[in-house]
Amino acid sequence: MSRAPLDRIDWMVHREQYRTRGYFVIESVIPPAHLELLRSVCAAAIRDMDARMDREGVDTLGINHRGRRYFVGQSYRDHPALGEFLFGDLMAAVCRCTIGDVAFLHNDQFVVKCEQAGMSFAWHQDGAYVAARIGDHPECITCWCTLDDVSEENGTAYILPADRFGKRELVEHRVDPDTNDRVGYFGDDPGDPIVAPAGSIAVFSSLVFHRSGANPSGRQRRVYLAQYAPAEIRNAPGAFPQYFAEPFLENGRSVCRPA
């Protein structure tokens, strides 16, 4: 499948949709080499999480559920080759289109819905998870990068556009005691599904609600989240997760290139 060159992407259209709706989707844009890198590291991240559960004698760690659903973050620390993607021209263009000419790598995370048993994930704003750890912080972006084709059949994400929700601000979330999910929307709007081929990116604000369905397809549904902020966001020393706060863009230019 061919990939969309950066100079053929209509960034003005995406910028306007991000301003009004809080999200946009670019299909088939991740270079094949980067897509294979992300898939390889994803497999290693899941093995590492299973090994950690083995050591602790559990099948659930936070919002990770063995063989059902995984949220494995901060993989860039152990796999610096991810910097080739995280600090490349594509992510620079996405940041300039959304948060502007100053950007910091905030966090990364692999999200995997396992075949047959893949669990759903409740309506939430990504900002709610950050606020639970550090309090107030600036609006960020999540780049939801598809490592497989995504559809309603395999547990894709659903976005509740900001203009339909009616406001763009962080709201109070409750913790579901059965799943440990934070839940912040209880309305009837089903959201707009992201249906896209592998190698696509859904970009959305940390203040935009989203959820995802279960995965009965019989195949894994893998996604890599790359999250960026317009300013440094740090936890207290020793707290988990230690957000990266790594400078990426300054005056629109990259100041962080992979080694």
SVG drawing of the C-alpha trace seen along z (x, -y; Angstrom):
<svg xmlns="http://www.w3.org/2000/svg" viewBox="-28 -30 51 46">
<polyline fill="none" stroke="black" stroke-width="0.4" points="0.0,0.0 1.4,-3.4 1.9,-6.1 0.8,-9.7 3.7,-12.1 3.8,-14.9 3.5,-17.6 0.3,-16.0 -1.5,-16.2 -3.9,-19.1 -2.7,-20.4 -4.9,-23.5 -8.0,-21.3 -6.7,-19.1 -5.8,-22.2 -9.4,-23.6 -10.9,-20.3 -8.7,-20.0 -9.7,-23.6 -13.4,-22.9 -13.8,-19.2 -10.7,-18.3 -9.4,-15.5 -8.6,-14.4 -7.4,-11.2 -4.6,-10.8 -4.8,-7.5 -1.8,-5.4 0.9,-7.8 3.4,-5.9 6.4,-4.8 6.6,-1.0 10.0,-0.8 8.5,-2.7 5.4,-0.5 7.5,2.6 9.6,1.0 6.5,0.2 5.1,3.7 8.4,5.3 8.6,3.2 4.9,3.8 5.5,7.5 8.5,7.0 6.4,4.7 3.6,7.3 6.2,10.0 7.7,7.7 4.3,7.0 3.4,10.7 6.8,11.3 6.1,8.6 2.7,10.1 4.4,13.5 6.8,12.0 4.0,10.4 1.7,13.4 -1.2,11.5 -3.2,11.3 -4.1,7.6 -1.8,4.6 -3.6,1.2 -5.6,1.2 -3.6,4.1 -5.5,7.4 -3.4,10.5 -4.4,11.9 -7.3,9.4 -6.1,5.8 -2.7,4.1 -1.6,0.5 2.2,0.6 3.8,-2.9 7.2,-4.5 8.6,-1.9 10.9,-4.6 13.0,-4.4 13.9,-0.7 13.7,-1.0 15.4,-4.2 15.0,-3.2 11.4,-4.4 12.9,-7.9 13.2,-7.4 9.4,-7.7 8.7,-9.9 11.1,-12.7 10.7,-12.3 9.3,-14.7 5.8,-13.2 5.3,-13.8 6.9,-17.3 4.3,-18.2 1.4,-16.8 2.6,-18.9 2.9,-22.1 -0.6,-21.5 -2.1,-21.1 -0.2,-22.4 2.1,-24.8 5.8,-25.5 6.9,-24.3 6.5,-20.7 7.7,-18.1 7.4,-14.4 5.1,-13.7 4.5,-9.9 4.1,-6.8 2.0,-3.7 1.2,-0.5 -2.5,0.4 -3.4,3.9 -6.8,5.6 -6.3,9.3 -8.1,11.6 -11.4,12.9 -11.1,11.6 -10.1,8.0 -11.9,5.8 -13.6,2.5 -12.4,-0.8 -14.7,-3.4 -15.4,-7.0 -12.6,-9.2 -10.3,-12.1 -6.6,-11.4 -6.2,-14.5 -8.0,-12.8 -5.3,-10.2 -2.6,-12.9 -4.6,-15.1 -5.0,-12.1 -1.2,-12.1 -0.1,-15.7 -3.1,-18.0 -3.4,-20.9 -1.5,-20.6 -1.8,-22.1 -3.9,-20.6 -1.9,-17.9 -2.3,-15.7 -2.5,-11.9 -1.4,-10.4 -3.3,-7.1 -1.2,-5.1 -2.7,-2.0 -0.4,1.0 -3.3,3.1 -6.4,2.2 -8.9,0.9 -12.7,1.3 -15.8,1.6 -15.3,5.4 -11.9,5.4 -12.4,2.8 -11.5,-0.5 -11.7,-3.8 -14.8,-6.1 -14.3,-9.9 -16.9,-12.2 -16.2,-15.5 -15.7,-18.5 -18.4,-20.4 -21.0,-17.7 -20.0,-17.3 -20.4,-21.1 -17.2,-22.1 -13.5,-21.5 -12.4,-21.2 -11.5,-18.5 -14.4,-17.1 -14.6,-14.9 -14.1,-11.2 -15.1,-8.2 -13.0,-5.0 -14.8,-1.8 -13.9,0.7 -14.2,3.7 -11.7,2.5 -9.8,-0.5 -10.9,-2.6 -11.6,-6.3 -15.0,-7.2 -16.2,-10.7 -19.0,-10.6 -22.3,-8.9 -24.4,-10.2 -26.0,-8.5 -23.8,-9.7 -22.0,-6.6 -19.2,-8.7 -17.6,-8.5 -15.6,-5.2 -12.1,-5.3 -12.1,-3.0 -8.7,-3.1 -5.9,-0.9 -2.7,0.0 -0.2,-2.9 -2.9,-5.6 -2.9,-8.2 -5.9,-9.6 -4.8,-12.8 -6.9,-14.1 -6.8,-16.5 -6.4,-15.3 -9.7,-17.0 -11.7,-15.1 -13.7,-12.1 -13.0,-8.7 -13.7,-5.0 -13.0,-1.7 -15.0,1.5 -14.3,5.1 -12.4,7.2 -14.2,10.5 -12.4,10.6 -9.9,13.4 -6.9,11.1 -5.0,8.7 -5.8,5.0 -2.6,3.0 -2.1,-0.7 0.8,-2.9 0.1,-6.2 2.6,-9.0 1.7,-12.0 3.0,-15.5 2.6,-18.6 3.3,-22.3 5.2,-22.5 7.1,-20.2 4.9,-17.9 6.6,-16.1 5.6,-13.9 7.2,-14.3 10.6,-12.5 10.1,-8.8 6.4,-8.8 5.0,-6.6 5.0,-7.2 7.9,-9.5 6.7,-11.5 9.4,-12.2 9.2,-16.0 11.8,-15.8 12.2,-18.9 11.1,-18.2 10.2,-21.4 11.4,-25.0 10.2,-27.8 8.8,-25.1 12.1,-23.4 13.2,-20.0 15.7,-20.2 15.7,-16.4 16.8,-14.0 17.2,-10.2 20.7,-9.0"/>
</svg>
